[in-house]
């Protein structure tokens, strides 16, 4: 069972997403919140797996709430965004969000997104990905985290491919290894770098300059 908290200041949005999620046997809506502070309180009380988090809310917004919830034991945050909110994408990722979803999403896409995020995968809508890569292109690389030097050549290669957006199956085909081997490499990369999920690995790879937008291989 995947436990979900929905945070949005519009009652119609909260109710609509809750009703949709309730139609699925593997979802349980653990609570809803009208602002970031309420979302943080509910999450600390109910320990959900995933939070659907709006960005703009009165009082504490979604980015600050995400920052407070981020951590190895915290829920994975799926940011609800619209095209005109793409300016917040990078800040939300830096705060610890695991992915983004446009608010006009279909029901099936919503279900898939929650399951993907709960499983620890990254989720970035194409429009959001373009905005994100543009932001990475604008920024100068930061100093590489010390943990990168502790990665093996193969782990570094896998991290590059993760940052390019390849799935485990696609990485396995590229490297001619089994998907299980790729999963092991990804787990070791996350552990060595102290990262929670693939999305944070993507951010680290770009910010450190290990991967440069537009370059491949």
N, C-alpha and C positions, 0 to 999 in steps of 0.2 A: 504494500500500500504506500503510495506517494502522498505525503501530507503537504498541502499547499496553503499559503497565506496570500491574500490579495490586498494590495495597498493602492488605493486610488481615491482622489478626493471627490470623484463623481459617483454618486450612488448607483446610477444606471450601469456604469462600467463595472463596478464591483459586483453588483447583482447578476449582470449578464455573464461575466466570466465564471462566477460561482455556480450558476445554474448549468452552464456548459460542462464544467469539470465534474459536477455531480452526476452527469449521465454516464461517466466512465467507471467501471467497477474497480479499477486500480488507483483511483484518486479519492482523496478525502480533503475537503476544505476545512482547514484547522481554524480559520478565522479571517475576518476582513478588517481593514483599517482605512481611515479617512486621511491620515497623514503619516509622516515618517516616524514620529515619536510613538504613535500608537502601534505602528508596524513593529518597531523594535520591542516594545513591551509584549505584544502578543507572541512574537517569535521566541522571546526568552522564556515565556510561560509554556508554550506548546511545542517547541523544538520541531518546526516543520522541516521538510526536505528542500522545498523550493518556495521562493517568494516572487510573486508577480508584482513588480515595483514601478509605480509611476514616477516620473522625474519631478514634475512641478506639482507640489502640494503645499497647502498653507502651513506656516510654522516650519517644521523640519521637512526638507525635501527628500527626494529619493536617493540622491547621491550621498548626502550625509548619513542617512539611515543605512545605506549599503556599507559605508565605511565602518559604522558601528557594529554591523552584523558580520563583517568579513572575518575570517579566521578558520582554522582547520575544523573546528567543531560547529561552525555556523552554517546556516542554510545557504544554498546556492541561489543567487539573485538573478532573475530574468527581468531586465528593464523593459517596460512598455513605453514605446516611443512613437512619434509621428515624424514625418519628413522635416517639419520645421523645428524639431528638437534635436536634430543630428549634431548640433553644436555641443551637446552634452556627452556625446559618445565616449570621447577619450577620458574625460573626468570620471565617468562612471566605471570604465574599465580599470582605471587607476585606483578607484575606491574598492574594487573587488568584485564587480559584476561578472557573471559568467556568460552573459549573452544578451541579445536584444531581440525584441519582437515588435513589429508594427501593430498598432492598435486595430487596424482594419483586417487583421488576420482571420482566416477561415477557421472553423471549429476543428477540423482535422489537423491543420497546421499548429494550432494551439496545443492540442493533445500531444502531437509529436514533439513540440518544443519542450514541454514540461518533462516528458520522458527522457529526452536527450540531455537536458540540463541535470536532471536527477541522477543520470548515469555518469556525470562528470565530463561530458563532452562540451565543446564550445558551440555557441549558436549565434551567428551574426547574419542578419538579413543582408542581401546583396547591396542595397542602398546604403545601409549602415557600414558595411565593410568598405565601400568606396570612400566614405567620409573618414573612416578610421585610418586607412592607408594614406590618405591625403594628409592627415595630421602627423603621422609618422614621418612622412616625406619632409614636412616643414621643420620638424624638430632636429636638433643636433643629437647624435648618439650620446647616451650617458655612459659613464664608466661601467665596464662589464662587472656584474656581480662576481664576487670572489669564487662562488660555487661553480661558475662556468669552467674554470680551469680544472675542476675536479671531474669533469665529464670525460668519458672515453671518446675517441674519434667517432665511433659508431653512435654513441648517445648524442653527440653534437650534431651529427648528420640527421638523426631522427628529429631533433629539436628544430633544425632548419626546415624540414619537410612539414612538421606540425605547423610551424609559423606560416608556411605557404598555403595552408588550408587543406592539406591532404588528410584523408581519413586513415585509420590504421590499415584497412584493406588496401588502399592505394599506396601507402608507404611500403607495405609488404611486397606488392607487385614491383615497385620501383627498386627495392633493395634485394629482391628475389629471396625473401625469407618468409617464414610463416607469420600469420597475423598474431598468433600468440607471442612470438618473439618480439614483435613490435610493441605489443601491450606491455611486455616486461621492460623494454627499453624506456617507454614513456613513463612507466611507474618509477623507474630509477631516476629519470631526469627530474620529475616532480619532487621526489624525495630529496635528492641532492641539493636542489635549488630552493627547497622549502616552499614550494608552490602547491596550491590546492587543486588546480585543474588545468586543462589545456588552454583555456583562455588566458590565464595568468602566464602560461609558458609563452604564448604568442606575444604578449606585451613585453615580456623580458627579452625575447629574441630580437624584437625590433628596437626597443629602447637601448639595448646594449650595443647595437650595431652589428650583431651577429648576422642578422638578415637585413638587407637594404631593400626598400620598396622598388619593384621593377626588376630586381635581379632574381635569377633562379639558379638552383644547383649549388 
